[in-house]
Amino acid sequence: MPYDVELPDGIESVYLQPTFQRGVVQAPSQTSYPSKSEIELALYRILTGNTDMHGKVIDASCLLTEIPQQDWKTSIEYWNWDFINSSKDLRIGETTLGEYFSCTNNICSASPPGDRGTAHEPDLVYAAMSSMAAKVKGRRLLLTSERGFIGLGPMAMRPGDIVAVLIGHNRPVVIRKTLLVGGRQTWRIVGECFVEGLMEAEAARFSLFEQSTDLIFM
């Protein structure tokens, strides 16, 4: 069940330069999430993986609503702010990523969907912040061009790669065409990805298994 990948530019250096390079590769404007609130929820689930560092499920709305840009670039506050700000022009549906998070030079405001303005326990906020910092490290945001799914993929992925659901594998993967062998196309796995809407057997909702294809991996 393949989908073409569109993605922003990636990470350059953690210390001496901005953590994440600026600029995006823009995907088409269609989206699999019917409303802005559902896109917001999808973003929060993607950025935290829906769990804390120990695998405990946390409410997506616990992600910190004010992410300060710290002076030290190894802090989780700076890491999270810079990840959002680096791809703020990426259009998701009819809205850019920056409009969901309202990034400025000093603050990145991310109001939780359905719970705006509500304070959360500091330990829950820190758990969500830590989880996001761990999830986005070495990752890029991706959008699929066919259905407009949002996700996080491996740093090594690039435009033209495919997001695939492999039968028997518990996570979607990014795959890439390689050499023809005996007249047949071969593929290699670039890495696993987290794609909101394809993580818990949702592929069956779209009758995607009717589009299944046998692939040869190298």
Secondary structure as a PSIPRED ss2 file (coil, helix, strand):
# PSIPRED VFORMAT (PSIPRED V4.0)

   1 M C   1.000  0.000  0.000
   2 P C   1.000  0.000  0.000
   3 Y E   0.000  0.000  1.000
   4 D E   0.000  0.000  1.000
   5 V E   0.000  0.000  1.000
   6 E E   0.000  0.000  1.000
   7 L C   1.000  0.000  0.000
   8 P E   0.000  0.000  1.000
   9 D C   1.000  0.000  0.000
  10 G C   1.000  0.000  0.000
  11 I E   0.000  0.000  1.000
  12 E C   1.000  0.000  0.000
  13 S C   1.000  0.000  0.000
  14 V C   1.000  0.000  0.000
  15 Y C   1.000  0.000  0.000
  16 L C   1.000  0.000  0.000
  17 Q C   1.000  0.000  0.000
  18 P C   1.000  0.000  0.000
  19 T C   1.000  0.000  0.000
  20 F E   0.000  0.000  1.000
  21 Q C   1.000  0.000  0.000
  22 R C   1.000  0.000  0.000
  23 G C   1.000  0.000  0.000
  24 V E   0.000  0.000  1.000
  25 V C   1.000  0.000  0.000
  26 Q C   1.000  0.000  0.000
  27 A C   1.000  0.000  0.000
  28 P C   1.000  0.000  0.000
  29 S C   1.000  0.000  0.000
  30 Q C   1.000  0.000  0.000
  31 T C   1.000  0.000  0.000
  32 S C   1.000  0.000  0.000
  33 Y C   1.000  0.000  0.000
  34 P C   1.000  0.000  0.000
  35 S C   1.000  0.000  0.000
  36 K H   0.000  1.000  0.000
  37 S H   0.000  1.000  0.000
  38 E H   0.000  1.000  0.000
  39 I H   0.000  1.000  0.000
  40 E H   0.000  1.000  0.000
  41 L H   0.000  1.000  0.000
  42 A H   0.000  1.000  0.000
  43 L H   0.000  1.000  0.000
  44 Y H   0.000  1.000  0.000
  45 R H   0.000  1.000  0.000
  46 I H   0.000  1.000  0.000
  47 L H   0.000  1.000  0.000
  48 T H   0.000  1.000  0.000
  49 G C   1.000  0.000  0.000
  50 N C   1.000  0.000  0.000
  51 T E   0.000  0.000  1.000
  52 D C   1.000  0.000  0.000
  53 M C   1.000  0.000  0.000
  54 H C   1.000  0.000  0.000
  55 G C   1.000  0.000  0.000
  56 K C   1.000  0.000  0.000
  57 V E   0.000  0.000  1.000
  58 I C   1.000  0.000  0.000
  59 D C   1.000  0.000  0.000
  60 A H   0.000  1.000  0.000
  61 S H   0.000  1.000  0.000
  62 C H   0.000  1.000  0.000
  63 L C   1.000  0.000  0.000
  64 L C   1.000  0.000  0.000
  65 T C   1.000  0.000  0.000
  66 E E   0.000  0.000  1.000
  67 I E   0.000  0.000  1.000
  68 P E   0.000  0.000  1.000
  69 Q C   1.000  0.000  0.000
  70 Q C   1.000  0.000  0.000
  71 D C   1.000  0.000  0.000
  72 W C   1.000  0.000  0.000
  73 K C   1.000  0.000  0.000
  74 T C   1.000  0.000  0.000
  75 S C   1.000  0.000  0.000
  76 I H   0.000  1.000  0.000
  77 E H   0.000  1.000  0.000
  78 Y H   0.000  1.000  0.000
  79 W H   0.000  1.000  0.000
  80 N H   0.000  1.000  0.000
  81 W H   0.000  1.000  0.000
  82 D H   0.000  1.000  0.000
  83 F H   0.000  1.000  0.000
  84 I H   0.000  1.000  0.000
  85 N H   0.000  1.000  0.000
  86 S H   0.000  1.000  0.000
  87 S C   1.000  0.000  0.000
  88 K C   1.000  0.000  0.000
  89 D C   1.000  0.000  0.000
  90 L C   1.000  0.000  0.000
  91 R E   0.000  0.000  1.000
  92 I E   0.000  0.000  1.000
  93 G C   1.000  0.000  0.000
  94 E C   1.000  0.000  0.000
  95 T E   0.000  0.000  1.000
  96 T E   0.000  0.000  1.000
  97 L H   0.000  1.000  0.000
  98 G H   0.000  1.000  0.000
  99 E H   0.000  1.000  0.000
 100 Y H   0.000  1.000  0.000
 101 F H   0.000  1.000  0.000
 102 S C   1.000  0.000  0.000
 103 C E   0.000  0.000  1.000
 104 T C   1.000  0.000  0.000
 105 N C   1.000  0.000  0.000
 106 N C   1.000  0.000  0.000
 107 I E   0.000  0.000  1.000
 108 C E   0.000  0.000  1.000
 109 S E   0.000  0.000  1.000
 110 A C   1.000  0.000  0.000
 111 S C   1.000  0.000  0.000
 112 P C   1.000  0.000  0.000
 113 P C   1.000  0.000  0.000
 114 G C   1.000  0.000  0.000
 115 D C   1.000  0.000  0.000
 116 R C   1.000  0.000  0.000
 117 G C   1.000  0.000  0.000
 118 T C   1.000  0.000  0.000
 119 A C   1.000  0.000  0.000
 120 H C   1.000  0.000  0.000
 121 E C   1.000  0.000  0.000
 122 P H   0.000  1.000  0.000
 123 D H   0.000  1.000  0.000
 124 L H   0.000  1.000  0.000
 125 V H   0.000  1.000  0.000
 126 Y H   0.000  1.000  0.000
 127 A H   0.000  1.000  0.000
 128 A H   0.000  1.000  0.000
 129 M H   0.000  1.000  0.000
 130 S H   0.000  1.000  0.000
 131 S H   0.000  1.000  0.000
 132 M H   0.000  1.000  0.000
 133 A H   0.000  1.000  0.000
 134 A H   0.000  1.000  0.000
 135 K H   0.000  1.000  0.000
 136 V H   0.000  1.000  0.000
 137 K C   1.000  0.000  0.000
 138 G C   1.000  0.000  0.000
 139 R E   0.000  0.000  1.000
 140 R E   0.000  0.000  1.000
 141 L E   0.000  0.000  1.000
 142 L E   0.000  0.000  1.000
 143 L E   0.000  0.000  1.000
 144 T E   0.000  0.000  1.000
 145 S C   1.000  0.000  0.000
 146 E C   1.000  0.000  0.000
 147 R C   1.000  0.000  0.000
 148 G C   1.000  0.000  0.000
 149 F C   1.000  0.000  0.000
 150 I E   0.000  0.000  1.000
 151 G E   0.000  0.000  1.000
 152 L E   0.000  0.000  1.000
 153 G E   0.000  0.000  1.000
 154 P E   0.000  0.000  1.000
 155 M C   1.000  0.000  0.000
 156 A C   1.000  0.000  0.000
 157 M C   1.000  0.000  0.000
 158 R C   1.000  0.000  0.000
 159 P C   1.000  0.000  0.000
 160 G C   1.000  0.000  0.000
 161 D C   1.000  0.000  0.000
 162 I E   0.000  0.000  1.000
 163 V E   0.000  0.000  1.000
 164 A E   0.000  0.000  1.000
 165 V C   1.000  0.000  0.000
 166 L C   1.000  0.000  0.000
 167 I C   1.000  0.000  0.000
 168 G C   1.000  0.000  0.000
 169 H C   1.000  0.000  0.000
 170 N C   1.000  0.000  0.000
 171 R C   1.000  0.000  0.000
 172 P C   1.000  0.000  0.000
 173 V E   0.000  0.000  1.000
 174 V E   0.000  0.000  1.000
 175 I E   0.000  0.000  1.000
 176 R E   0.000  0.000  1.000
 177 K E   0.000  0.000  1.000
 178 T E   0.000  0.000  1.000
 179 L E   0.000  0.000  1.000
 180 L E   0.000  0.000  1.000
 181 V E   0.000  0.000  1.000
 182 G C   1.000  0.000  0.000
 183 G C   1.000  0.000  0.000
 184 R E   0.000  0.000  1.000
 185 Q E   0.000  0.000  1.000
 186 T E   0.000  0.000  1.000
 187 W E   0.000  0.000  1.000
 188 R E   0.000  0.000  1.000
 189 I E   0.000  0.000  1.000
 190 V E   0.000  0.000  1.000
 191 G E   0.000  0.000  1.000
 192 E E   0.000  0.000  1.000
 193 C C   1.000  0.000  0.000
 194 F E   0.000  0.000  1.000
 195 V E   0.000  0.000  1.000
 196 E C   1.000  0.000  0.000
 197 G C   1.000  0.000  0.000
 198 L C   1.000  0.000  0.000
 199 M C   1.000  0.000  0.000
 200 E C   1.000  0.000  0.000
 201 A C   1.000  0.000  0.000
 202 E H   0.000  1.000  0.000
 203 A H   0.000  1.000  0.000
 204 A H   0.000  1.000  0.000
 205 R H   0.000  1.000  0.000
 206 F H   0.000  1.000  0.000
 207 S C   1.000  0.000  0.000
 208 L H   0.000  1.000  0.000
 209 F H   0.000  1.000  0.000
 210 E H   0.000  1.000  0.000
 211 Q H   0.000  1.000  0.000
 212 S C   1.000  0.000  0.000
 213 T C   1.000  0.000  0.000
 214 D C   1.000  0.000  0.000
 215 L C   1.000  0.000  0.000
 216 I E   0.000  0.000  1.000
 217 F E   0.000  0.000  1.000
 218 M C   1.000  0.000  0.000
